[in-house]
């Protein structure tokens, strides 16, 4: 009799796990789908490229971190005769992205650094392209950054 109860208990546990564990995985997948990425492309100028990279690396990234920017990667690229700085951000949702950009752009330290570096080096950035990227349901990776 005790063995039947053990078997019944084992079956109940297995069924419970079979029902709840996949649902938790589905919930995680749904949460991951809400993640969005933001692609930023800046035209930068060869005569002051070093000043741009110094400012982005030493100041912008540090101040962005204060506002929970998650920088996935940064690149430099050439298109036609134009040098571009490209970076990818990851956000939990569009509302957070909008809020954090507002806070970053209003940050007094960032405003001061942009003004000072612009006065010393001239314009560091030309055209800016900004794209919000939403993962497709068939994307090979649900989350690009960990």
Buried (B, 14 or more C-beta within 10 A) or exposed (E): EEEEEEEEEEEEEEEEEEEEEEEEEEEEEEEEBEBBBBBBBBBBBEEBBEBBBBBBEEBBBEBBEEBEBBBBEBEEEEEEEEBBBBBBBBBEEEEEBEBBBEBBEEBEEBEEBBEEBBEEBEEBBEEEEEEEBEBEEEEEEBBBEE
